[in-house]
Amino acid sequence: MSDLLLELYSEEIPPTLQEDAKSNISANFTSFFEKNGFKKVVSEIYSTPKRLIFYYSNLPTNIKTEAKVLRGPKVGAPEQAVQGFVKSNNLDPKDIYEEDTDKGKFIFAKTQKKETPVIEEIKKNIPHFLNGLQWRKKMRWGNHDLSWGRPLKSILCLFDKQTIPFNFFHLTSTNITYVDGPLDDKAVVIKDYSHFKKILTDKRITFDNAEREKLITKNIQSFLKKNDCELEINNKLLKQVINLVEDPIVLKGSFLKDFLKLPEELLILTMQHHQRYFPMRSTNNHKLINNFIVVANKEDITNKIIKGNERVLAARLSDAKFFWEKNKSQNLVKQVNKLKGITFYQSLGSLHDKTQRIRVLASLIADFINCKKDDAEIAASICKADLVSDLVGEYPELQGVLGKYFAVEQGFSLQIANAISDHYLPIGPEDRVPKEKISIAVALSDKIDNLVGFFGINEKPTSSKDPYALRRSALGILRILIENRISISLKELINNSKNSYLTQRVNIQNPKFAEEILVFISDRFKNLLKDQKVRPDVIESVLFNSRSDDYYSLFTKIKNLNKVVKSNDGLNVIAVYKRCANILEQSKKDLKQELFGDPEIVLFKHNEENFLFEKINEIREHYTTPARLRTVEQTMGLLAGTKGFVDKFFDNVKVNDENEQIKKNRLELLFLLCKTFDSFADFSKFEV
């Protein structure tokens, strides 16, 4: 069996582009192997900042093609179609012939059995694989026509120790790779994959991404243990760092203790996001210390690397400190007026307009959830005020968080301060939700305002685009309500939000926006339930006929029903409903009158009819009990309790009586039973 080694050597490629390139090119190779029937190929795909490496072993030496007959276009078809048939199948025009079929006369060709060297096919296809690479960002350099993630310097390509020569724009593949030399990249002739690995290993180039991750993680943990420190390794940052180095070295840097007075989130963001450092904490109190870990790409014999990183961080933190000192004392209430100069959206007013709408809605929600209205209104009024600060301008990722710190510095209560940071939550599906009542009021108001505004002007999400993150807003609303066990009418909140927009003379162009928002939220609700492994038929059974917009109550009912439906009670309920529904479906065909579920007691001829009617009324009486006092288990138990009565009814009562009046009355009774069941859930949706 044969092997293939391809290395693309370039200037340093950013981590995300490395992953994209590996995935794209390897997918092309995989498709090529599958097309040609290579079933046992073993692949090794790696990347470093400078290298994209693709190694495939267990390849055949030749591609065997069996003889076969190909049918082409119909005789008389345009010449272009015939030529396309010949070209696409690599045919010799001499091999073409005509033959009659039951569908007319067609052009045929018989191919010959042949063997094609794999090396020739690879030589022909690799340039196409590379040229088809879709970069998120790419560049051109010099006077070359090639566009690549970063300037591509050389291509190494070996098949069974033999160079595969092909041209790719201005480059020609060779058997040469490059390693760091004293002054410039040093060229090294490669014999095979084993030799390639040895050369890189000797130069301390760890090209295996997984090995680099193990090495970096091990060295960080060892480093922390020696220094009596701790850190929670950010996996996203770790993945970036892994793809930034070839020869990872873990180093410790420091900064002035005075910078520890800055908000912790500000320090972490500066170190992680801007500099790709790992912040360190004390094992005693878990607080940040004035040290950080940096992963360098070479030995720091003279401490130049760490000193350089310390200087860069000191400069960034000095800027942050300057803005912090400037902004923390600027009165948030006075800053609110500056929001008039920031547009929320072109036809939805300014951010100042938005905060006023949020304030009104937050006050209403505060009544529902029993929190201080005044505090909710204050929090809503200033929740966006930090957006005009210099610090948020420099660190937009910390909007809300910095507002919280400003509020604490200015003497606002911690609950109001928390509402400023928490009203953006949850940001992602795994993110926490606000738990304090004031935070809940402002967070719900902000998200409802988003939905009402954009749906009102017909800027709705499509299947592929959601530029205003409205799906996130809808899911955030649901999670806040469900996880905080809040029963509230969303329709009422939407209508109140609409009134605020109208008061501000915003032109609501979509008359059906409220209905569309509830449908939109319901779709997110279904997805949320499915993610929690709730049966689709259970979801549909509750939501199909439900007009409720109390999503916490709906969630509780659906989750509990999902459990009960698997029990004996659940199975009995479904069995009873299906049996009655089937009888009704069959009998309705011959019945000329419509059923209303209104049987007449005087027409009952058997005790079983009376007993069943009384059982139905017992269930209907149960429904009059306040919902908070009824459990799903109790209700399903009552519904399941009809099984014995239904069984006796069918055993002793002839539904399709010769007397049409009696027949109809008995069908009315069964219809009433099904209606009563449907008042709780649409059991026709259940799959047995």
C-alpha positions as CSV (number, residue, x, y, z in Angstrom):
1,M,0.0,0.0,0.0
2,S,1.0,3.6,-0.6
3,D,1.1,6.9,1.3
4,L,0.7,10.6,0.5
5,L,2.2,13.6,2.3
6,L,1.1,17.1,1.6
7,E,2.5,20.1,3.5
8,L,1.5,23.7,2.8
9,Y,4.1,26.0,4.3
10,S,3.1,29.7,4.7
11,E,3.5,32.7,6.9
12,E,1.6,32.5,10.2
13,I,-2.1,31.7,9.7
14,P,-4.7,32.7,12.4
15,P,-6.2,29.8,14.4
16,T,-9.7,30.0,12.9
17,L,-8.4,30.0,9.4
18,Q,-6.3,27.0,10.1
19,E,-9.3,25.0,11.2
20,D,-11.3,26.1,8.2
21,A,-8.5,25.1,5.8
22,K,-7.9,21.7,7.4
23,S,-11.6,20.9,7.3
24,N,-12.1,22.1,3.7
25,I,-9.1,20.4,2.1
26,S,-9.5,17.2,4.0
27,A,-13.2,17.0,2.9
28,N,-12.0,17.2,-0.7
29,F,-9.5,14.4,-0.2
30,T,-12.2,12.3,1.5
31,S,-14.6,12.9,-1.4
32,F,-11.9,11.9,-3.8
33,F,-11.1,8.6,-1.9
34,E,-14.8,7.7,-1.6
35,K,-15.4,8.4,-5.3
36,N,-12.6,6.0,-6.3
37,G,-13.5,3.3,-3.8
38,F,-10.6,3.7,-1.3
39,K,-12.2,2.2,1.8
40,K,-9.3,1.7,4.3
41,V,-7.5,5.0,4.0
42,V,-5.9,6.2,7.3
43,S,-5.7,10.0,7.7
44,E,-3.6,12.3,9.9
45,I,-4.5,16.0,9.6
46,Y,-2.5,18.6,11.5
47,S,-1.8,22.3,11.6
48,T,0.6,24.8,13.1
49,P,0.7,28.6,12.5
50,K,3.0,27.9,9.5
51,R,1.9,24.5,8.3
52,L,-1.1,22.6,7.0
53,I,-0.2,18.9,7.0
54,F,-2.2,16.1,5.4
55,Y,-0.9,12.6,5.5
56,Y,-2.8,9.6,4.1
57,S,-1.7,5.9,4.3
58,N,-3.0,2.6,3.2
59,L,-3.7,4.0,-0.3
60,P,-3.7,1.7,-3.4
61,T,-1.1,2.2,-6.0
62,N,-3.5,2.1,-8.9
63,I,-7.2,2.9,-9.5
64,K,-8.9,0.0,-11.2
65,T,-11.7,0.8,-13.5
66,E,-14.0,-1.9,-14.8
67,A,-15.3,-2.0,-18.3
68,K,-18.8,-0.6,-18.6
69,V,-21.4,0.6,-21.1
70,L,-22.4,4.3,-20.9
71,R,-25.6,5.8,-22.3
72,G,-25.3,9.3,-23.6
73,P,-27.8,11.7,-25.2
74,K,-30.4,10.8,-27.7
75,V,-29.4,10.6,-31.3
76,G,-30.2,14.0,-32.9
77,A,-29.4,15.9,-29.7
78,P,-27.3,19.1,-30.0
79,E,-23.6,18.6,-30.8
80,Q,-22.8,20.4,-27.5
81,A,-24.5,17.6,-25.5
82,V,-22.6,14.9,-27.4
83,Q,-19.3,16.7,-26.8
84,G,-20.1,17.1,-23.1
85,F,-20.8,13.3,-22.8
86,V,-17.4,12.6,-24.4
87,K,-15.5,15.0,-22.3
88,S,-17.1,14.2,-18.9
89,N,-16.3,10.5,-19.3
90,N,-12.9,11.0,-20.9
91,L,-14.0,9.0,-24.0
92,D,-12.3,8.5,-27.3
93,P,-14.8,9.6,-30.1
94,K,-13.9,6.3,-31.8
95,D,-15.6,4.4,-29.0
96,I,-19.0,6.0,-29.6
97,Y,-21.8,4.1,-31.3
98,E,-25.6,4.3,-31.8
99,E,-28.1,1.8,-30.6
100,D,-31.9,1.4,-30.5
101,T,-33.7,1.1,-27.2
102,D,-37.4,0.9,-26.3
103,K,-37.2,4.7,-25.6
104,G,-35.6,5.5,-29.0
105,K,-32.1,5.6,-30.5
106,F,-29.3,6.7,-28.2
107,I,-25.6,7.3,-28.3
108,F,-23.6,4.7,-26.3
109,A,-19.9,4.2,-25.5
110,K,-18.1,1.1,-24.1
111,T,-15.2,1.9,-21.8
112,Q,-12.2,-0.4,-21.5
113,K,-11.0,-2.0,-18.3
114,K,-7.9,-0.1,-17.2
115,E,-5.7,0.7,-14.3
116,T,-4.7,4.3,-13.6
117,P,-1.8,5.2,-11.3
118,V,-3.1,6.9,-8.2
119,I,-0.2,9.3,-8.3
120,E,-1.4,10.7,-11.6
121,E,-5.0,11.3,-10.3
122,I,-3.6,13.0,-7.2
123,K,-1.3,15.2,-9.3
124,K,-4.3,16.2,-11.4
125,N,-6.7,16.8,-8.5
126,I,-4.7,18.5,-5.7
127,P,-4.5,21.9,-7.4
128,H,-8.3,21.8,-7.7
129,F,-8.6,20.9,-4.0
130,L,-6.4,23.9,-3.0
131,N,-8.0,26.3,-5.5
132,G,-11.5,25.5,-4.2
133,L,-10.6,26.5,-0.6
134,Q,-13.0,29.1,0.8
135,W,-11.2,31.4,3.2
136,R,-13.1,33.7,5.6
137,K,-10.3,36.2,5.0
138,K,-7.6,36.0,2.4
139,M,-4.9,38.1,0.9
140,R,-2.8,38.6,-2.2
141,W,0.9,39.5,-2.1
142,G,3.6,40.7,-4.4
143,N,2.5,40.5,-8.0
144,H,1.0,37.0,-7.6
145,D,-2.5,36.0,-8.6
146,L,-2.9,33.6,-5.7
147,S,-5.3,34.5,-2.8
148,W,-4.5,32.6,0.4
149,G,-5.1,33.0,4.2
150,R,-1.5,34.2,4.5
151,P,1.3,34.3,1.9
152,L,1.9,30.7,0.8
153,K,5.7,30.0,0.5
154,S,6.0,26.3,-0.5
155,I,4.3,23.0,-1.2
156,L,5.7,19.7,-0.2
157,C,4.1,16.7,-1.9
158,L,5.3,13.1,-1.7
159,F,3.7,9.8,-2.9
160,D,5.7,6.7,-1.8
161,K,8.8,8.8,-1.3
162,Q,8.4,10.2,-4.9
163,T,7.8,13.9,-5.5
164,I,4.4,14.7,-7.1
165,P,5.2,17.7,-9.3
166,F,2.3,20.0,-10.0
167,N,1.9,23.8,-10.4
168,F,-0.3,25.9,-8.2
169,F,-0.3,29.5,-9.4
170,H,3.3,30.7,-9.0
171,L,4.4,27.7,-6.9
172,T,5.6,24.2,-7.9
173,S,5.5,21.4,-5.5
174,T,8.8,19.9,-4.3
175,N,10.2,17.5,-1.7
176,I,11.4,20.4,0.5
177,T,10.1,21.7,3.8
178,Y,11.4,24.7,5.8
179,V,12.5,25.0,9.4
180,D,13.8,27.9,11.4
181,G,17.4,28.7,10.5
182,P,19.9,31.1,12.1
183,L,18.7,34.0,10.0
184,D,16.0,32.8,7.6
185,D,14.0,29.7,6.9
186,K,16.2,26.7,6.2
187,A,15.3,24.3,3.4
188,V,15.4,20.6,4.2
189,V,14.9,17.8,1.6
190,I,12.4,15.2,2.9
191,K,12.6,11.5,2.1
192,D,9.3,10.3,3.5
193,Y,6.8,10.9,6.3
194,S,9.0,9.3,9.0
195,H,11.9,11.6,8.0
196,F,9.5,14.6,7.9
197,K,8.4,13.9,11.5
198,K,12.0,13.5,12.7
199,I,13.1,16.7,11.1
200,L,10.3,18.7,12.8
201,T,10.7,16.9,16.1
202,D,14.5,17.6,16.1
203,K,13.6,21.3,15.6
204,R,11.2,21.1,18.5
205,I,8.2,21.7,16.2
206,T,5.2,19.9,17.7
207,F,2.9,19.6,14.7
208,D,0.3,17.4,16.2
209,N,-2.5,19.7,17.6
210,A,-3.5,17.2,20.3
211,E,0.0,16.8,21.5
212,R,0.5,20.6,21.7
213,E,-2.7,20.8,23.8
214,K,-1.5,18.0,26.2
215,L,1.9,19.7,26.5
216,I,0.5,23.2,27.1
217,T,-2.1,21.9,29.6
218,K,0.5,19.8,31.5
219,N,3.0,22.7,31.7
220,I,0.3,25.1,32.9
221,Q,-0.9,22.8,35.6
222,S,2.7,22.1,36.7
223,F,3.4,25.8,36.7
224,L,0.4,26.6,38.8
225,K,1.3,23.9,41.4
226,K,4.8,25.3,41.8
227,N,3.5,28.9,42.3
228,D,0.5,27.9,44.6
229,C,-1.9,29.4,42.1
230,E,-5.0,28.3,40.2
231,L,-6.9,29.2,37.1
232,E,-9.9,28.0,35.3
233,I,-8.6,27.2,31.8
234,N,-10.7,28.9,29.2
235,N,-11.2,26.2,26.5
236,K,-11.8,28.8,23.7
237,L,-8.6,30.6,24.6
238,L,-6.7,27.3,24.9
239,K,-7.7,26.3,21.4
240,Q,-6.5,29.6,20.1
241,V,-3.2,29.4,21.9
242,I,-2.6,25.8,20.7
243,N,-2.8,27.1,17.1
244,L,-0.5,30.1,17.7
245,V,2.7,28.1,18.5
246,E,4.8,25.3,17.1
247,D,7.2,25.0,20.1
248,P,5.1,25.9,23.2
249,I,6.8,27.3,26.2
250,V,4.9,28.4,29.3
251,L,6.1,31.6,30.9
252,K,4.9,33.7,33.9
253,G,4.6,37.5,33.7
254,S,3.5,40.1,36.2
255,F,1.9,43.6,36.3
256,L,1.6,46.3,39.0
257,K,-0.6,45.4,42.0
258,D,-2.3,48.7,41.7
259,F,-4.1,47.5,38.6
260,L,-6.0,44.9,40.7
261,K,-8.2,47.8,41.9
262,L,-9.8,47.7,38.4
263,P,-13.0,45.5,37.9
264,E,-12.0,41.9,37.6
265,E,-13.9,41.4,34.3
266,L,-11.9,44.3,32.8
267,L,-8.6,42.7,33.8
268,I,-9.7,39.2,32.5
269,L,-10.9,40.6,29.2
270,T,-7.7,42.5,28.7
271,M,-5.6,39.5,29.4
272,Q,-7.6,36.8,27.7
273,H,-9.3,38.5,24.7
274,H,-6.8,41.1,23.8
275,Q,-3.5,39.5,24.8
276,R,-4.3,35.7,24.9
277,Y,-2.9,35.4,28.4
278,F,-4.2,33.1,31.2
279,P,-5.1,35.1,34.4
280,M,-3.9,33.6,37.7
281,R,-5.8,33.4,41.0
282,S,-4.7,32.8,44.5
283,T,-5.5,29.3,45.9
284,N,-6.3,30.9,49.3
285,N,-9.1,33.4,48.4
286,H,-9.6,32.6,44.6
287,K,-9.0,36.3,43.8
288,L,-6.9,37.5,40.8
289,I,-3.3,38.1,41.5
290,N,-0.9,40.4,39.6
291,N,0.5,37.5,37.5
292,F,-0.4,35.9,34.2
293,I,0.6,32.9,32.1
294,V,1.6,33.4,28.5
295,V,2.4,30.6,26.0
296,A,5.4,31.6,23.9
297,N,6.7,30.0,20.7
298,K,10.4,29.6,21.8
299,E,12.7,29.6,24.8
300,D,13.0,32.9,26.5
301,I,16.6,32.7,27.5
302,T,17.1,36.4,28.0
303,N,13.6,37.2,29.4
304,K,12.9,39.4,26.4
305,I,9.7,37.7,25.5
306,I,8.1,38.0,29.0
307,K,9.4,41.6,29.4
308,G,7.9,42.5,26.0
309,N,4.5,41.0,27.0
310,E,4.6,42.8,30.4
311,R,5.2,46.1,28.7
312,V,2.2,45.6,26.3
313,L,-0.1,44.6,29.1
314,A,1.0,47.5,31.3
315,A,0.2,49.9,28.5
316,R,-3.3,48.4,28.0
317,L,-4.1,48.4,31.7
318,S,-2.9,52.0,32.0
319,D,-5.4,53.0,29.4
320,A,-8.1,51.0,31.1
321,K,-7.3,52.6,34.5
322,F,-7.4,56.1,33.0
323,F,-10.8,55.6,31.5
324,W,-12.0,53.8,34.7
325,E,-11.0,56.8,36.9
326,K,-12.6,59.2,34.4
327,N,-15.9,57.3,34.0
328,K,-16.7,55.8,37.4
329,S,-17.7,59.2,38.9
330,Q,-19.7,60.4,35.9
331,N,-23.3,60.5,37.1
332,L,-25.3,57.7,35.4
333,V,-28.6,59.6,35.6
334,K,-27.0,62.6,33.8
335,Q,-25.5,60.2,31.2
336,V,-29.0,59.0,30.2
337,N,-29.6,62.2,28.2
338,K,-26.6,61.5,26.0
339,L,-28.4,58.3,24.8
340,K,-30.6,60.7,22.7
341,G,-27.6,60.9,20.4
342,I,-27.3,57.2,19.8
343,T,-29.8,55.5,17.4
344,F,-31.3,52.2,18.6
345,Y,-32.6,51.6,15.1
346,Q,-33.5,54.0,12.3
347,S,-37.3,53.8,12.6
348,L,-37.4,52.8,16.3
349,G,-35.9,55.9,17.9
350,S,-32.8,56.4,20.0
351,L,-31.4,54.4,22.9
352,H,-33.0,57.1,25.2
353,D,-36.4,56.3,23.7
354,K,-35.7,52.6,24.3
355,T,-34.9,53.1,27.9
356,Q,-38.1,55.0,28.5
357,R,-40.1,52.2,26.9
358,I,-38.2,49.6,29.1
359,R,-38.9,51.7,32.2
360,V,-42.7,51.7,31.6
361,L,-42.8,47.9,30.9
362,A,-40.5,47.1,33.8
363,S,-42.8,49.0,36.2
364,L,-45.7,46.8,35.0
365,I,-43.7,43.6,35.3
366,A,-42.7,44.7,38.8
367,D,-46.3,44.6,39.9
368,F,-46.7,41.0,38.5
369,I,-43.6,39.6,40.3
370,N,-43.9,41.7,43.5
371,C,-40.8,43.8,43.4
372,K,-40.2,47.5,44.1
373,K,-41.5,49.5,41.2
374,D,-39.3,52.5,41.9
375,D,-36.2,50.5,41.9
376,A,-37.2,48.7,38.7
377,E,-37.9,52.0,37.0
378,I,-34.5,53.5,38.1
379,A,-32.7,50.4,36.9
380,A,-34.5,50.4,33.5
381,S,-33.7,54.2,33.1
382,I,-30.0,53.8,33.6
383,C,-29.5,50.3,32.2
384,K,-27.9,51.6,28.9
385,A,-26.1,54.7,30.4
386,D,-22.7,53.0,30.4
387,L,-22.8,52.8,26.6
388,V,-21.8,56.5,26.4
389,S,-18.7,55.9,28.5
390,D,-15.1,55.8,27.1
391,L,-14.4,52.5,28.8
392,V,-17.3,50.7,27.1
393,G,-16.2,52.3,23.9
394,E,-12.8,50.6,24.4
395,Y,-14.3,47.4,25.8
396,P,-17.7,46.9,24.2
397,E,-17.8,43.3,25.4
398,L,-18.3,44.6,28.9
399,Q,-21.4,46.7,28.3
400,G,-23.6,46.3,31.3
401,V,-20.8,44.8,33.4
402,L,-19.1,48.1,33.6
403,G,-22.4,49.9,34.2
404,K,-22.8,47.7,37.3
405,Y,-19.5,48.8,38.7
406,F,-20.2,52.5,37.9
407,A,-23.6,52.2,39.8
408,V,-21.9,50.6,42.8
409,E,-19.3,53.4,42.9
410,Q,-22.1,56.0,42.8
411,G,-24.1,54.5,45.7
412,F,-26.9,52.7,43.9
413,S,-28.2,49.5,45.6
414,L,-26.6,46.3,44.6
415,Q,-29.9,45.0,43.2
416,I,-30.1,48.0,40.8
417,A,-26.5,47.6,39.9
418,N,-26.9,43.9,39.2
419,A,-29.9,44.7,36.9
420,I,-27.7,46.9,34.7
421,S,-25.3,43.9,34.0
422,D,-27.9,41.1,34.1
423,H,-30.5,42.6,31.8
424,Y,-28.5,41.4,28.8
425,L,-28.7,37.8,30.1
426,P,-28.9,35.1,29.0
427,I,-26.6,35.7,26.0
428,G,-26.0,32.1,25.0
429,P,-28.1,28.9,25.4
430,E,-25.8,27.8,28.3
431,D,-25.6,31.2,29.9
432,R,-27.2,31.9,33.3
433,V,-30.5,33.8,33.6
434,P,-31.2,36.8,35.9
435,K,-32.5,35.7,39.3
436,E,-33.1,38.9,41.2
437,K,-36.5,40.4,40.7
438,I,-35.4,43.8,39.5
439,S,-33.0,42.2,37.0
440,I,-35.8,40.0,35.8
441,A,-38.1,43.0,35.2
442,V,-35.6,44.9,33.2
443,A,-34.3,41.9,31.3
444,L,-37.8,40.9,30.2
445,S,-38.7,44.4,29.3
446,D,-35.6,44.9,27.1
447,K,-36.1,41.6,25.2
448,I,-39.9,42.2,24.7
449,D,-39.1,45.7,23.4
450,N,-36.7,44.2,20.9
451,L,-39.3,41.8,19.6
452,V,-42.2,44.3,19.5
453,G,-40.0,46.9,17.7
454,F,-38.6,44.8,15.0
455,F,-41.7,42.7,14.3
456,G,-43.7,45.9,14.3
457,I,-41.7,47.3,11.4
458,N,-41.5,43.9,9.6
459,E,-37.8,43.4,10.3
460,K,-38.4,39.7,11.2
461,P,-35.8,36.9,11.2
462,T,-35.7,34.6,8.2
463,S,-34.8,30.9,8.1
464,S,-31.1,31.8,7.5
465,K,-30.7,35.3,8.9
466,D,-31.4,36.9,12.3
467,P,-29.4,40.1,12.3
468,Y,-31.0,41.6,15.4
469,A,-30.7,38.3,17.5
470,L,-34.5,38.1,18.0
471,R,-34.3,34.3,18.4
472,R,-31.9,34.9,21.3
473,S,-34.4,37.5,22.8
474,A,-37.3,35.0,22.5
475,L,-35.4,32.2,24.0
476,G,-34.1,34.5,26.8
477,I,-37.7,35.5,27.7
478,L,-38.7,31.8,27.9
479,R,-35.7,30.8,30.0
480,I,-36.2,33.7,32.4
481,L,-39.9,32.8,32.9
482,I,-39.4,29.1,33.2
483,E,-36.3,29.0,35.4
484,N,-37.7,31.7,37.7
485,R,-41.1,30.0,37.8
486,I,-43.0,33.1,36.7
487,S,-46.6,32.8,35.5
488,I,-47.4,35.9,33.4
489,S,-49.3,36.8,30.3
490,L,-46.9,37.6,27.5
491,K,-49.7,38.9,25.3
492,E,-50.4,41.6,27.9
493,L,-46.8,42.6,28.1
494,I,-46.5,42.7,24.3
495,N,-49.6,45.0,24.0
496,N,-48.2,47.3,26.7
497,S,-44.9,47.5,24.9
498,K,-46.8,48.3,21.7
499,N,-48.5,51.2,23.5
500,S,-45.2,52.7,24.5
501,Y,-44.0,52.6,20.8
502,L,-47.3,54.3,19.8
503,T,-46.9,57.0,22.5
504,Q,-43.5,57.7,20.9
505,R,-45.2,58.0,17.5
506,V,-43.3,55.0,16.1
507,N,-45.1,53.8,12.9
508,I,-46.2,50.1,13.5
509,Q,-46.4,48.8,10.0
510,N,-47.3,45.2,10.8
511,P,-50.9,44.9,12.1
512,K,-50.4,41.2,13.0
513,F,-47.1,41.6,14.8
514,A,-48.4,40.6,18.3
515,E,-49.8,37.3,16.9
516,E,-46.6,36.7,15.0
517,I,-44.4,37.3,18.0
518,L,-46.4,34.7,20.0
519,V,-46.0,32.2,17.2
520,F,-42.3,33.0,17.0
521,I,-41.9,32.5,20.8
522,S,-44.0,29.2,20.6
523,D,-41.6,27.8,18.0
524,R,-38.6,28.6,20.3
525,F,-40.6,27.0,23.1
526,K,-41.1,23.8,21.2
527,N,-37.3,23.6,20.4
528,L,-36.5,24.2,24.0
529,L,-38.7,21.3,25.1
530,K,-37.3,19.0,22.4
531,D,-33.8,19.8,23.6
532,Q,-35.0,18.5,27.0
533,K,-36.1,15.2,25.4
534,V,-39.8,15.9,25.6
535,R,-41.9,13.8,23.2
536,P,-43.1,15.8,20.2
537,D,-46.6,14.4,20.4
538,V,-46.8,15.5,24.1
539,I,-45.8,19.0,23.1
540,E,-48.3,19.1,20.3
541,S,-51.1,17.7,22.4
542,V,-50.9,20.6,24.9
543,L,-50.1,23.4,22.4
544,F,-52.4,22.5,19.5
545,N,-55.6,23.9,21.0
546,S,-54.0,26.0,23.8
547,R,-54.5,29.7,23.7
548,S,-52.5,30.2,26.9
549,D,-49.5,32.6,26.8
550,D,-48.4,31.6,30.3
551,Y,-45.3,29.7,29.2
552,Y,-44.1,28.6,32.7
553,S,-47.5,26.9,33.3
554,L,-47.4,25.3,29.9
555,F,-43.8,24.2,30.5
556,T,-44.7,22.6,33.8
557,K,-47.8,20.9,32.4
558,I,-45.9,19.5,29.3
559,K,-42.9,18.3,31.4
560,N,-45.2,16.5,33.9
561,L,-47.4,15.1,31.2
562,N,-44.3,13.8,29.4
563,K,-43.6,11.7,32.6
564,V,-47.1,10.5,33.3
565,V,-47.9,9.5,29.7
566,K,-45.4,6.6,30.0
567,S,-47.2,5.3,33.1
568,N,-50.3,3.0,33.3
569,D,-52.5,6.0,33.8
570,G,-51.1,7.6,30.7
571,L,-51.6,4.5,28.6
572,N,-55.1,4.0,29.8
573,V,-56.1,7.6,29.0
574,I,-54.8,7.3,25.5
575,A,-56.5,3.9,25.0
576,V,-59.9,5.3,26.2
577,Y,-59.6,8.4,24.0
578,K,-58.6,6.5,20.9
579,R,-61.3,3.9,21.4
580,C,-64.0,6.6,21.7
581,A,-62.6,8.8,18.9
582,N,-62.5,5.8,16.5
583,I,-66.2,4.9,17.2
584,L,-67.2,8.6,16.7
585,E,-65.2,8.8,13.4
586,Q,-66.9,5.7,12.1
587,S,-70.4,6.7,13.2
588,K,-70.3,10.3,12.1
589,K,-70.2,9.2,8.4
590,D,-73.8,8.0,8.6
591,L,-75.0,10.7,11.0
592,K,-76.7,13.5,9.3
593,Q,-76.7,15.9,12.4
594,E,-73.7,17.6,14.0
595,L,-72.6,16.6,17.4
596,F,-72.2,19.1,20.3
597,G,-71.4,16.9,23.3
598,D,-74.7,17.6,24.9
599,P,-76.4,14.3,25.7
600,E,-80.0,14.2,27.2
601,I,-80.2,12.2,30.4
602,V,-83.8,11.3,29.8
603,L,-82.7,9.3,26.8
604,F,-80.3,7.1,28.8
605,K,-81.5,3.5,28.8
606,H,-78.7,1.8,30.7
607,N,-77.0,2.4,34.0
608,E,-73.6,2.4,32.2
609,E,-74.7,5.6,30.4
610,N,-75.5,7.3,33.6
611,F,-72.3,6.1,35.3
612,L,-70.2,7.4,32.5
613,F,-72.0,10.7,32.4
614,E,-71.4,11.2,36.1
615,K,-67.7,10.3,35.7
616,I,-67.4,12.9,33.0
617,N,-69.1,15.6,35.2
618,E,-66.7,14.7,38.0
619,I,-63.8,15.5,35.7
620,R,-65.4,18.7,34.5
621,E,-65.9,19.7,38.2
622,H,-62.2,19.0,38.7
623,Y,-61.4,21.5,36.0
624,T,-63.1,24.3,37.9
625,T,-60.5,24.0,40.6
626,P,-57.8,26.7,40.3
627,A,-54.9,25.5,38.1
628,R,-52.4,26.0,40.9
629,L,-54.2,23.4,43.0
630,R,-54.4,20.8,40.2
631,T,-51.6,18.5,39.3
632,V,-51.1,16.7,36.0
633,E,-50.9,13.4,38.0
634,Q,-54.3,14.1,39.6
635,T,-55.9,15.0,36.3
636,M,-54.5,12.1,34.4
637,G,-55.6,9.8,37.3
638,L,-59.1,11.0,36.9
639,L,-59.1,10.6,33.1
640,A,-57.6,7.1,33.4
641,G,-60.4,6.3,35.9
642,T,-62.9,6.4,33.1
643,K,-61.5,3.3,31.5
644,G,-63.6,0.9,33.6
645,F,-66.7,2.9,32.9
646,V,-66.0,3.1,29.2
647,D,-65.3,-0.6,29.0
648,K,-68.6,-1.5,30.7
649,F,-70.4,1.0,28.5
650,F,-69.1,-0.7,25.3
651,D,-69.8,-4.1,26.8
652,N,-73.4,-3.4,27.6
653,V,-74.6,-0.6,25.4
654,K,-75.1,-0.7,21.7
655,V,-73.9,2.7,20.4
656,N,-75.4,2.3,16.9
657,D,-79.0,1.7,18.1
658,E,-81.7,1.3,15.6
659,N,-83.4,4.3,17.1
660,E,-81.6,7.3,15.5
661,Q,-82.4,9.6,18.5
662,I,-80.9,7.2,21.0
663,K,-77.9,6.5,18.7
664,K,-77.2,10.2,18.4
665,N,-77.5,10.7,22.2
666,R,-75.0,8.0,22.8
667,L,-72.6,9.5,20.3
668,E,-73.2,12.9,22.1
669,L,-72.1,11.2,25.3
670,L,-68.9,9.9,23.7
671,F,-68.3,13.2,22.1
672,L,-68.7,14.9,25.5
673,L,-66.1,12.5,26.9
674,C,-63.6,13.3,24.1
675,K,-64.3,17.1,24.5
676,T,-63.6,16.8,28.2
677,F,-60.3,15.0,27.6
678,D,-59.4,17.6,25.0
679,S,-59.9,20.4,27.5
680,F,-56.8,19.1,29.2
681,A,-54.8,18.0,26.1
682,D,-55.5,17.0,22.5
683,F,-55.0,13.2,22.9
684,S,-55.6,12.7,19.2
685,K,-52.0,13.9,18.8
686,F,-50.6,11.1,20.9
687,E,-48.7,8.2,19.2
688,V,-49.5,4.9,20.8
